[in-house]
């Protein structure tokens, strides 16, 4: 998949996961991360290969990691 498609797919999962966590979280008392991991595993490069590595994804992941480390 091209870089733009990968970025759109990752963004869609990142938007839909909290929405589903909010919707189903009222009935199921589980942490929101449970709704983020299962969609990400099959989409990743080891299972279906829809989302792959590239310079855009590497750059964004590095910046996101820096933000998560900076937030207490």
ABEGO torsion letter per residue (X at the ends): XBAAAAAAAAAAAAAAAAAAAAAAAAABBBBAAAAAAAAAAAABAABAGABBBBAAAAAAAAAAAAAAAABX
